[in-house]
């Protein structure tokens, strides 16, 4: 008596026998394998490759044929019969079996065959299918594609900037190859970059056009075109100018149309980038560390616009600072003194120009009175500051009410001689000393009724390399 479990085991056993008989095939069935460059080629391979020699590569016109050897192996113990060969596909005549394999390949043996690629005069890619029919139990109808390319003499375009090659389709502008124009002020002069077209081919390269395209093409222009014809191993240059009229980053593409036969290079393209920025300088004038407002008509000692009282025929010098607080170069055009008393003042040192953003430079003005009294002049600075192209401030100095007669040295002392006020009255004359004409130190005073000549001895005062004195008059009413 059979149980269900026993019946199940018998059914699986019978099924396994049936599958074995169905899949095993003849005991001595032939089995073909084809190899190129010691690599197995699959039946039905439609992707020729240099790795397995199915792609014969590029052949220059006039350089002769290219031969490739392939090995047919019989992986079984029974002889393998090659029944016939066939070349099909688009260009079968360009591929020839010049050394066929043996028609009978013994068991576990192999035989070689050589296929020659000899393209016709027309250039371009050539393809075909090689078919080998045999007695192999598997892959008895074996097919694989082969390919090769005939390269005819032609021009070849290469673009470079700053000596660095720019690949076709280059999309990431950089400074090194001139494709990044960086940042340019809207008021700056246009920036021009030069690019080189080289012909590394064997025929003349014809340039049909060079264009700038894109939504920002109005910010760039081809300012100089290359030669129309560029011979083999020759080059020509063209210029691109960036002249931004609006702020922001601007990207464009350069298209170069030529007769280069490479499909992707017939229109050679690469990207350019440049940024427009409104660069505006700002001029700031300061004295004694205090900013002086443009148009200031009230000179004061705190910002050095009022000079110290200065002896007749002597001089006082004030140093001012010019600073560029903007984001563009500051160009100083003129520095001048105006007004009826301008002759009493002179510009002793002009500031440097141009001044880069946050740059500073010194401006010195000297007051030299020849006549007693107050003197006022206007300091005018003109620059490219769009907000303040003319910067004016008033300066004031007072000429001494007496005449300094002379300074003599007596051993280590200085003798300062001066004439007092020509009007009778009560006066105090204070004497000041300085080594730099900036910081003045009182060193003594003399009481006088006027209309006399006085002399003041400043003891131990001649040791420094430079020394200056001035006398200040105070009158009691």
VOTORTOR-682826 format. One record per residue (C-alpha): residue number from 1; residue in one letter; z negated, x, y negated. Coordinates in Angstrom, 1 decimal, m for minus. Each point is the difference from the previous one (the first is absolute). Layout:
<pados>
{NUM, "A", {Z, X, Y}}
...
</pados>
This chain:
<pados>
{1, "X", {0.0, 0.0, 0.0}}
{2, "X", {1.0, 1.4, m3.5}}
{3, "X", {m2.1, m0.2, m3.0}}
{4, "X", {1.3, m0.4, m3.5}}
{5, "X", {m1.1, 3.5, m0.9}}
{6, "X", {1.9, 1.6, 2.9}}
{7, "X", {3.1, m1.9, m1.0}}
{8, "X", {m0.3, 1.4, m3.6}}
{9, "X", {m0.2, 3.6, 1.3}}
{10, "X", {3.1, m0.5, 2.2}}
{11, "X", {2.0, m1.5, m2.9}}
{12, "X", {m0.7, 3.0, m2.3}}
{13, "X", {0.9, 2.4, 2.7}}
{14, "X", {3.4, m1.6, 0.7}}
{15, "X", {0.7, m0.1, m3.8}}
{16, "X", {m0.8, 3.7, m0.4}}
{17, "X", {2.5, 0.8, 2.8}}
{18, "X", {2.7, m2.2, m1.6}}
{19, "X", {m0.5, 1.8, m3.4}}
{20, "X", {0.1, 3.4, 1.6}}
{21, "X", {3.3, m0.7, 1.8}}
{22, "X", {1.5, m1.6, m3.2}}
{23, "X", {m1.0, 2.9, m2.4}}
{24, "X", {0.3, 3.0, 2.2}}
{25, "X", {3.8, 0.0, 0.4}}
{26, "X", {1.8, 2.3, 2.5}}
{27, "X", {m2.1, 2.9, 1.2}}
{28, "X", {2.7, 2.6, m1.1}}
{29, "X", {1.2, m1.8, m3.2}}
{30, "X", {1.6, 2.4, m2.6}}
{31, "X", {m1.7, 0.3, m3.4}}
{32, "X", {1.7, 1.5, m3.1}}
{33, "X", {m1.6, 1.8, m3.0}}
{34, "X", {1.7, 1.5, m3.0}}
{35, "X", {m1.5, 2.7, m2.2}}
{36, "X", {1.0, 1.6, m3.3}}
{37, "X", {m1.7, 3.1, m1.4}}
{38, "X", {m2.4, m0.5, 3.0}}
{39, "X", {m1.0, m3.4, m1.3}}
{40, "X", {0.5, m3.2, 2.0}}
{41, "X", {2.6, m2.4, m1.5}}
{42, "X", {m0.7, m3.7, 0.6}}
{43, "X", {2.7, m2.3, 1.3}}
{44, "X", {1.2, m2.2, m2.9}}
{45, "X", {m1.2, 2.5, m2.7}}
{46, "X", {1.7, m1.0, m3.3}}
{47, "X", {m1.9, 2.5, m2.2}}
{48, "X", {1.7, 3.4, 0.2}}
{49, "X", {m2.4, 2.9, m0.7}}
{50, "X", {0.2, 3.7, m0.5}}
{51, "X", {m3.0, 0.3, 2.3}}
{52, "X", {1.9, m1.0, 3.1}}
{53, "X", {3.4, 1.3, m1.2}}
{54, "X", {1.5, m3.5, m0.3}}
{55, "X", {0.4, 0.6, m3.8}}
{56, "X", {2.4, 2.9, m0.5}}
{57, "X", {m1.0, 0.4, m3.6}}
{58, "X", {2.3, 0.9, m3.0}}
{59, "X", {3.2, 1.8, 0.5}}
{60, "X", {1.7, 1.7, m3.0}}
{61, "X", {3.7, m0.5, m0.3}}
{62, "X", {1.8, 2.9, 1.7}}
{63, "X", {m3.0, 1.3, 1.7}}
{64, "X", {1.1, m1.0, 3.6}}
{65, "X", {m1.5, m2.3, 2.6}}
{66, "X", {m3.6, m0.4, 1.2}}
{67, "X", {m0.7, 0.0, 3.7}}
{68, "X", {m3.1, m1.5, 1.6}}
{69, "X", {m1.1, 0.4, 3.7}}
{70, "X", {m1.6, m2.8, 1.9}}
{71, "X", {m1.6, 0.1, 3.5}}
{72, "X", {0.5, m2.9, 2.5}}
{73, "X", {m2.8, 0.1, 2.7}}
{74, "X", {m0.2, m1.8, 3.3}}
{75, "X", {m3.6, m0.9, 0.5}}
{76, "X", {0.5, m1.2, 3.6}}
{77, "X", {0.7, 1.7, 3.3}}
{78, "X", {3.3, m1.7, 0.5}}
{79, "X", {3.2, 1.3, m1.6}}
{80, "X", {0.9, m1.6, m3.4}}
{81, "X", {3.6, m1.0, m0.6}}
{82, "X", {1.5, 0.1, m3.6}}
{83, "X", {2.6, m2.7, 0.0}}
{84, "X", {1.4, 0.3, m3.5}}
{85, "X", {m0.5, 0.8, m3.6}}
{86, "X", {0.9, m2.0, m3.1}}
{87, "X", {m0.2, 0.5, m3.8}}
{88, "X", {m0.3, m3.1, m2.1}}
{89, "X", {m1.3, m1.0, m3.5}}
{90, "X", {1.4, 0.6, m3.4}}
{91, "X", {1.3, 3.6, 0.3}}
{92, "X", {0.4, 0.9, 3.7}}
{93, "X", {2.8, 2.4, m0.7}}
{94, "X", {m2.3, 2.3, m1.9}}
{95, "X", {m2.1, 0.7, 3.1}}
{96, "X", {1.5, 1.6, 3.2}}
{97, "X", {m1.5, 0.9, 3.3}}
{98, "X", {1.5, 3.5, 0.3}}
{99, "X", {m2.1, 1.1, 3.0}}
{100, "X", {m0.7, m3.0, 2.3}}
{101, "X", {m2.8, 0.1, 2.6}}
{102, "X", {0.6, 0.1, 3.8}}
{103, "X", {1.1, m3.4, 1.3}}
{104, "X", {m2.5, 0.4, 2.9}}
{105, "X", {m3.5, 1.2, m0.9}}
{106, "X", {m2.1, 0.8, 3.1}}
{107, "X", {m3.5, m1.4, 0.5}}
{108, "X", {m2.5, 1.4, m2.4}}
{109, "X", {2.8, 2.0, m1.7}}
{110, "X", {1.6, 0.0, m3.4}}
{111, "X", {3.2, 0.7, m1.7}}
{112, "X", {0.9, 0.7, m3.7}}
{113, "X", {2.6, m1.5, m2.2}}
{114, "X", {1.1, 1.1, m3.5}}
{115, "X", {1.0, m2.4, m2.8}}
{116, "X", {1.9, 1.3, m3.0}}
{117, "X", {m0.1, m1.5, m3.5}}
{118, "X", {3.3, 0.7, m1.8}}
{119, "X", {0.3, m2.5, m2.9}}
{120, "X", {3.2, m1.0, m1.6}}
{121, "X", {1.0, 1.0, m3.5}}
{122, "X", {m1.8, m3.0, m1.5}}
{123, "X", {m3.5, 0.8, m1.1}}
{124, "X", {m3.1, m1.9, 0.7}}
{125, "X", {m2.2, m1.2, 2.9}}
{126, "X", {1.7, m0.3, 3.5}}
{127, "X", {m1.6, m1.9, 2.9}}
{128, "X", {0.9, m0.8, 3.6}}
{129, "X", {m1.6, m1.2, 3.3}}
{130, "X", {0.1, 2.1, 3.1}}
{131, "X", {0.1, m2.0, 3.3}}
{132, "X", {m0.6, 1.4, 3.4}}
{133, "X", {0.4, m2.2, 3.0}}
{134, "X", {m1.6, 1.3, 3.3}}
{135, "X", {m1.4, m1.1, 3.3}}
{136, "X", {m3.6, 0.1, m1.4}}
{137, "X", {m2.0, m2.9, 1.2}}
{138, "X", {m1.6, m0.2, m3.5}}
{139, "X", {2.0, 0.7, m3.1}}
{140, "X", {3.3, 0.1, 1.9}}
{141, "X", {1.7, m0.9, m3.3}}
{142, "X", {m1.5, 2.6, m2.4}}
{143, "X", {0.8, m0.1, m3.7}}
{144, "X", {m1.2, 1.9, m3.0}}
{145, "X", {1.3, 0.4, m3.6}}
{146, "X", {1.0, 3.3, m1.6}}
{147, "X", {0.7, 0.8, m3.6}}
{148, "X", {1.2, 2.7, m2.4}}
{149, "X", {1.1, 0.4, m3.6}}
{150, "X", {2.9, 1.8, m1.5}}
{151, "X", {m0.9, 1.4, m3.4}}
{152, "X", {3.0, 0.5, m2.3}}
{153, "X", {m0.1, 2.3, m3.0}}
{154, "X", {m1.6, m2.0, m2.8}}
{155, "X", {m2.1, 0.3, m3.1}}
{156, "X", {m3.8, m0.2, 0.2}}
{157, "X", {m2.1, m1.0, m2.9}}
{158, "X", {m3.5, 1.5, m0.7}}
{159, "X", {m2.1, m0.8, m3.1}}
{160, "X", {m2.7, 2.2, m1.3}}
{161, "X", {m2.3, 0.1, m3.1}}
{162, "X", {m1.8, 3.1, m1.3}}
{163, "X", {1.3, 1.8, 3.1}}
{164, "X", {m1.6, m2.4, 2.4}}
{165, "X", {2.2, m2.2, 2.3}}
{166, "X", {m0.2, m3.8, m0.6}}
{167, "X", {0.7, m1.8, 3.3}}
{168, "X", {2.2, m3.0, m0.1}}
{169, "X", {m2.1, m3.1, m0.4}}
{170, "X", {m2.9, 2.0, m1.5}}
{171, "X", {m2.5, m2.7, m1.2}}
{172, "X", {m3.1, 1.9, m1.1}}
{173, "X", {0.7, 1.9, m3.3}}
{174, "X", {m1.8, 3.3, m0.5}}
{175, "X", {m0.1, 2.6, m2.8}}
{176, "X", {1.2, 2.9, 2.2}}
{177, "X", {3.6, m1.4, 0.4}}
{178, "X", {0.3, m1.5, m3.5}}
{179, "X", {m0.1, m3.6, 1.2}}
{180, "X", {m3.4, m0.7, m1.7}}
{181, "X", {0.4, 0.1, m3.8}}
{182, "X", {m3.8, m0.5, m0.4}}
{183, "X", {m1.3, m1.6, m3.2}}
{184, "X", {2.0, 0.0, m3.3}}
{185, "X", {m1.1, m1.4, m3.3}}
{186, "X", {2.1, m2.8, m1.5}}
{187, "X", {0.4, 2.1, m3.1}}
{188, "X", {0.7, 3.3, 1.8}}
{189, "X", {3.4, 1.6, 0.3}}
{190, "X", {1.9, m1.2, 3.1}}
{191, "X", {m0.6, 2.1, 3.2}}
{192, "X", {3.1, 1.3, 1.9}}
{193, "X", {0.0, 1.3, 3.6}}
{194, "X", {2.9, 1.7, 1.7}}
{195, "X", {1.1, m0.7, 3.6}}
{196, "X", {2.4, 2.0, 2.2}}
{197, "X", {2.7, m1.4, 2.3}}
{198, "X", {1.0, 2.6, 2.7}}
{199, "X", {2.9, m0.4, 2.4}}
{200, "X", {m0.9, 1.8, 3.2}}
{201, "X", {3.1, m1.4, 1.8}}
{202, "X", {3.5, 1.3, 0.6}}
{203, "X", {2.0, m2.4, m2.2}}
{204, "X", {m0.2, m0.9, m3.6}}
{205, "X", {m2.8, m2.4, m1.0}}
{206, "X", {1.2, m2.7, m2.3}}
{207, "X", {m2.7, m1.7, m2.2}}
{208, "X", {1.1, m3.5, m0.9}}
{209, "X", {m3.0, m0.9, m2.2}}
{210, "X", {m3.6, 0.7, m0.7}}
{211, "X", {m2.1, m3.0, m1.1}}
{212, "X", {m3.6, m0.9, m0.7}}
{213, "X", {m0.9, m3.5, 1.4}}
{214, "X", {m3.1, m2.1, 0.0}}
{215, "X", {m1.9, m2.3, m2.4}}
{216, "X", {m1.1, 3.0, m2.0}}
{217, "X", {3.5, 1.6, m0.3}}
{218, "X", {m0.1, m0.4, m3.7}}
{219, "X", {m2.7, 2.7, m0.2}}
{220, "X", {2.1, 2.6, 1.7}}
{221, "X", {3.6, 1.1, m0.5}}
{222, "X", {2.5, 2.4, 1.4}}
{223, "X", {0.4, 2.3, m3.0}}
{224, "X", {2.4, 2.4, 1.6}}
{225, "X", {2.3, m0.7, 3.0}}
{226, "X", {0.9, 2.5, 2.8}}
{227, "X", {3.5, 1.3, 0.7}}
{228, "X", {2.2, m2.5, 1.8}}
{229, "X", {1.2, 2.5, 2.6}}
{230, "X", {m2.4, 2.5, 1.6}}
{231, "X", {1.5, 2.5, 2.3}}
{232, "X", {m1.5, 1.3, 3.3}}
{233, "X", {m3.1, 2.1, m0.5}}
{234, "X", {0.0, m0.9, m3.7}}
{235, "X", {m2.3, m2.1, m2.2}}
{236, "X", {m0.1, m1.9, m3.2}}
{237, "X", {m2.9, m1.4, m2.1}}
{238, "X", {m0.8, m3.3, m1.8}}
{239, "X", {m2.7, m0.9, m2.4}}
{240, "X", {m2.3, m3.0, 0.0}}
{241, "X", {m1.9, m0.9, m3.2}}
{242, "X", {m3.2, m2.0, m0.2}}
{243, "X", {m0.5, m1.7, m3.4}}
{244, "X", {m2.7, m2.7, 0.4}}
{245, "X", {m0.1, m2.8, m2.5}}
{246, "X", {m2.8, m1.9, 1.6}}
{247, "X", {m3.3, 0.9, 1.6}}
{248, "X", {m0.6, 0.0, 3.7}}
{249, "X", {1.3, 1.6, 3.2}}
{250, "X", {3.8, m0.1, 0.4}}
{251, "X", {1.8, 0.5, 3.3}}
{252, "X", {3.8, 0.2, 0.5}}
{253, "X", {2.4, 1.1, 2.7}}
{254, "X", {2.9, 2.5, m0.5}}
{255, "X", {3.2, m0.9, 1.9}}
{256, "X", {2.6, 2.7, 0.6}}
{257, "X", {3.2, m1.3, 1.4}}
{258, "X", {2.2, 2.6, 1.8}}
{259, "X", {2.5, 0.5, 2.8}}
{260, "X", {m2.7, 1.5, 2.4}}
{261, "X", {1.0, m1.7, 3.3}}
{262, "X", {m3.6, m0.3, 1.2}}
{263, "X", {m0.6, m3.8, m0.2}}
{264, "X", {m3.5, 0.4, m1.5}}
{265, "X", {1.1, 2.6, m2.6}}
{266, "X", {3.1, m1.7, m1.4}}
{267, "X", {m2.4, m1.4, m2.5}}
{268, "X", {m2.7, 2.7, m0.3}}
{269, "X", {m3.1, m1.5, m1.6}}
{270, "X", {m3.5, 1.2, m1.1}}
{271, "X", {m2.7, m1.4, m2.2}}
{272, "X", {m1.2, 1.2, m3.4}}
{273, "X", {m3.3, m0.9, m1.7}}
{274, "X", {m1.3, 0.4, m3.6}}
{275, "X", {m2.8, m1.6, m2.0}}
{276, "X", {0.3, m1.0, m3.7}}
{277, "X", {m3.1, 0.2, m2.0}}
{278, "X", {m0.7, m0.7, m3.7}}
{279, "X", {m1.4, 3.3, m1.0}}
{280, "X", {m1.6, m0.1, m3.5}}
{281, "X", {m1.8, 2.8, m1.7}}
{282, "X", {m3.0, m0.7, m2.2}}
{283, "X", {m1.0, 2.4, m2.8}}
{284, "X", {m3.7, 0.3, m0.9}}
{285, "X", {m1.2, 2.3, m2.8}}
{286, "X", {m3.6, 1.1, m0.1}}
{287, "X", {m2.2, 2.3, m2.1}}
{288, "X", {m3.4, 1.3, 0.9}}
{289, "X", {0.3, m2.0, 3.2}}
{290, "X", {0.4, m3.3, m1.9}}
{291, "X", {3.3, m2.0, 0.3}}
{292, "X", {1.6, m0.6, m3.4}}
{293, "X", {1.6, m3.4, m0.4}}
{294, "X", {3.6, 0.0, m1.1}}
{295, "X", {0.3, m0.9, m3.7}}
{296, "X", {m3.6, 1.2, m0.8}}
{297, "X", {m0.2, 0.3, m3.8}}
{298, "X", {m3.7, 0.9, m0.2}}
{299, "X", {m0.4, 3.7, 0.8}}
{300, "X", {m3.5, 1.0, 1.3}}
{301, "X", {m1.7, 3.1, 1.1}}
{302, "X", {m1.0, m1.4, 3.4}}
{303, "X", {3.7, 0.0, 1.3}}
{304, "X", {0.9, 3.1, m2.1}}
{305, "X", {2.5, m2.0, m2.2}}
{306, "X", {m2.1, 1.1, m3.0}}
{307, "X", {0.0, 3.8, m0.3}}
{308, "X", {m3.1, 1.8, m1.3}}
{309, "X", {m0.1, 0.9, m3.7}}
{310, "X", {2.1, 3.1, m0.2}}
{311, "X", {m0.1, 2.8, m2.5}}
{312, "X", {3.1, 0.4, m2.1}}
{313, "X", {2.5, 2.4, 1.6}}
{314, "X", {m1.9, m0.3, 3.3}}
{315, "X", {0.9, m2.0, 3.0}}
{316, "X", {m1.6, m2.5, 2.5}}
{317, "X", {1.6, m0.8, 3.3}}
{318, "X", {m0.5, m3.1, 2.1}}
{319, "X", {1.0, m0.3, 3.7}}
{320, "X", {1.2, m3.4, 1.2}}
{321, "X", {0.9, m1.0, 3.6}}
{322, "X", {3.2, m1.9, 1.0}}
{323, "X", {m0.4, m1.8, 3.3}}
{324, "X", {2.5, m1.9, 2.1}}
{325, "X", {m1.8, m3.0, 1.5}}
{326, "X", {3.2, m1.7, 1.3}}
{327, "X", {1.9, 0.4, 3.3}}
{328, "X", {3.1, 1.7, m1.4}}
{329, "X", {0.8, 3.3, m1.7}}
{330, "X", {m1.0, 0.1, m3.7}}
{331, "X", {2.6, 1.6, m2.2}}
{332, "X", {m1.2, 1.2, m3.4}}
{333, "X", {2.9, m0.2, m2.5}}
{334, "X", {m1.6, 1.1, m3.3}}
{335, "X", {m3.3, 0.9, m1.5}}
{336, "X", {0.0, m0.1, m3.8}}
{337, "X", {m2.3, m0.4, m3.0}}
{338, "X", {1.0, m2.5, m2.7}}
{339, "X", {m1.3, m1.1, m3.4}}
{340, "X", {m0.3, 1.6, m3.5}}
{341, "X", {m2.7, 2.4, 1.2}}
{342, "X", {1.7, 1.0, 3.3}}
{343, "X", {0.6, 3.6, m1.3}}
{344, "X", {m3.8, 0.6, 0.2}}
{345, "X", {0.2, m0.5, 3.8}}
{346, "X", {2.1, 1.7, 2.6}}
{347, "X", {0.5, m0.5, 3.8}}
{348, "X", {m1.3, 3.2, 1.5}}
{349, "X", {0.7, m0.9, 3.6}}
{350, "X", {2.2, m2.8, 1.5}}
{351, "X", {m0.7, m1.7, 3.3}}
{352, "X", {2.0, 0.8, 3.1}}
{353, "X", {2.8, m2.3, 1.0}}
{354, "X", {0.6, m1.6, 2.4}}
{355, "X", {m3.5, m1.1, 1.0}}
{356, "X", {m0.3, m1.3, 3.5}}
{357, "X", {m2.3, m3.1, 0.7}}
{358, "X", {m3.6, 1.0, m0.8}}
{359, "X", {1.2, 3.2, m1.6}}
{360, "X", {m1.7, 1.4, m3.1}}
{361, "X", {1.0, 2.5, m2.7}}
{362, "X", {m1.4, 1.2, m3.2}}
{363, "X", {1.1, m0.7, m3.6}}
{364, "X", {m1.4, 2.1, m2.8}}
{365, "X", {0.1, m0.8, m3.7}}
{366, "X", {m1.1, 2.5, m2.8}}
{367, "X", {m1.2, m1.1, m3.4}}
{368, "X", {0.5, 2.7, m2.7}}
{369, "X", {m0.9, m1.2, m3.6}}
{370, "X", {1.2, 1.8, m3.0}}
{371, "X", {m1.3, m2.4, m2.6}}
{372, "X", {m3.4, m1.7, m0.1}}
{373, "X", {m0.3, m3.7, 1.0}}
{374, "X", {0.5, m2.4, 2.9}}
{375, "X", {3.4, 0.2, 1.8}}
{376, "X", {1.4, m2.6, 2.4}}
{377, "X", {3.0, 0.3, 2.4}}
{378, "X", {1.4, m2.1, 2.8}}
{379, "X", {0.5, 1.6, 3.4}}
{380, "X", {3.0, m1.6, 1.7}}
{381, "X", {0.9, 0.5, 3.7}}
{382, "X", {3.2, m1.6, 1.4}}
{383, "X", {0.4, m0.3, 3.8}}
{384, "X", {1.7, m2.0, 2.7}}
{385, "X", {m3.1, m2.3, 0.3}}
{386, "X", {1.6, m3.4, 0.0}}
{387, "X", {m3.1, m1.7, m1.3}}
{388, "X", {m0.8, 2.6, m2.7}}
{389, "X", {3.1, 2.0, m0.8}}
{390, "X", {m1.5, 1.1, m3.4}}
{391, "X", {m3.7, 1.0, 0.0}}
{392, "X", {m1.4, 0.5, m3.5}}
{393, "X", {m3.6, 0.9, m1.1}}
{394, "X", {m1.3, 1.1, m3.4}}
{395, "X", {m1.6, 3.4, m0.5}}
{396, "X", {m2.2, 1.0, m2.9}}
{397, "X", {m1.3, 3.3, m1.3}}
{398, "X", {m1.9, 1.0, m3.2}}
{399, "X", {0.9, 3.2, m1.8}}
{400, "X", {m2.9, 2.0, m1.3}}
{401, "X", {m1.3, m0.7, m3.5}}
{402, "X", {m0.2, 3.7, m0.7}}
{403, "X", {1.9, 3.1, 0.8}}
{404, "X", {m1.0, 2.4, 2.8}}
{405, "X", {0.5, 3.4, m1.5}}
{406, "X", {m0.4, 2.2, 3.1}}
{407, "X", {m1.9, 1.2, 3.0}}
{408, "X", {m1.1, 3.6, 0.4}}
{409, "X", {m1.8, 1.9, 2.7}}
{410, "X", {m3.2, 2.0, m0.8}}
{411, "X", {m1.2, 1.7, 3.2}}
{412, "X", {m0.9, m3.0, 2.2}}
{413, "X", {0.0, m2.5, m2.8}}
{414, "X", {2.7, m2.1, m1.6}}
{415, "X", {0.1, m0.5, m3.8}}
{416, "X", {1.6, m3.3, m0.9}}
{417, "X", {1.0, m0.2, m3.7}}
{418, "X", {1.0, m3.3, m1.7}}
{419, "X", {0.3, m1.5, m3.4}}
{420, "X", {m2.0, m3.1, m0.7}}
{421, "X", {1.1, m3.3, m1.6}}
{422, "X", {1.5, 0.5, m3.5}}
{423, "X", {m2.1, m3.0, m1.3}}
{424, "X", {m3.6, 0.4, m1.0}}
{425, "X", {m2.4, m1.8, 2.4}}
{426, "X", {m2.4, 0.5, 2.8}}
{427, "X", {1.6, 1.1, 3.3}}
{428, "X", {m1.1, 1.1, 3.4}}
{429, "X", {2.5, 2.2, 1.9}}
{430, "X", {m0.4, 0.0, 3.8}}
{431, "X", {1.6, 2.7, 2.0}}
{432, "X", {1.2, m0.7, 3.6}}
{433, "X", {1.1, 2.5, 2.6}}
{434, "X", {2.2, m0.4, 3.1}}
{435, "X", {1.7, 2.1, 2.7}}
{436, "X", {2.6, m2.6, 1.0}}
{437, "X", {0.5, m2.2, m3.1}}
{438, "X", {m1.2, m3.0, 2.1}}
{439, "X", {m3.8, 0.4, 0.1}}
{440, "X", {m1.5, 0.8, m3.4}}
{441, "X", {m3.6, 1.2, m0.4}}
{442, "X", {m1.8, 0.0, m3.4}}
{443, "X", {m1.3, 3.5, m0.8}}
{444, "X", {m1.4, m0.4, m3.6}}
{445, "X", {0.3, m1.7, m3.4}}
{446, "X", {m0.1, 1.0, m3.7}}
{447, "X", {m1.0, m2.1, m3.1}}
{448, "X", {2.3, 0.3, m3.0}}
{449, "X", {0.6, m1.5, m3.4}}
{450, "X", {3.7, 0.6, 0.3}}
{451, "X", {2.4, 2.2, m2.0}}
{452, "X", {m1.0, 3.2, 1.8}}
{453, "X", {1.0, 2.2, 2.9}}
{454, "X", {m2.4, 0.3, 2.9}}
{455, "X", {m0.3, 2.2, 3.1}}
{456, "X", {m1.7, m0.9, 3.2}}
{457, "X", {m1.1, 2.6, 2.6}}
{458, "X", {0.2, m1.2, 3.6}}
{459, "X", {m2.0, 2.5, 1.9}}
{460, "X", {1.0, 1.4, 3.4}}
{461, "X", {3.1, m2.2, 0.1}}
{462, "X", {2.9, 2.4, 0.7}}
{463, "X", {m0.7, 0.7, 3.6}}
{464, "X", {2.4, m2.6, 1.5}}
{465, "X", {3.8, 0.6, 0.3}}
{466, "X", {0.8, m2.9, m2.3}}
{467, "X", {m2.1, m1.5, m2.8}}
{468, "X", {0.7, m2.8, m2.6}}
{469, "X", {m1.9, m1.3, m2.9}}
{470, "X", {0.3, m2.9, m2.4}}
{471, "X", {m2.2, m1.2, m2.9}}
{472, "X", {m0.9, m3.6, m0.6}}
{473, "X", {m0.9, m1.3, m3.5}}
{474, "X", {m2.6, m2.7, m0.7}}
{475, "X", {m0.6, m1.2, m3.6}}
{476, "X", {m3.2, m1.6, m1.3}}
{477, "X", {0.7, m2.7, m2.6}}
</pados>
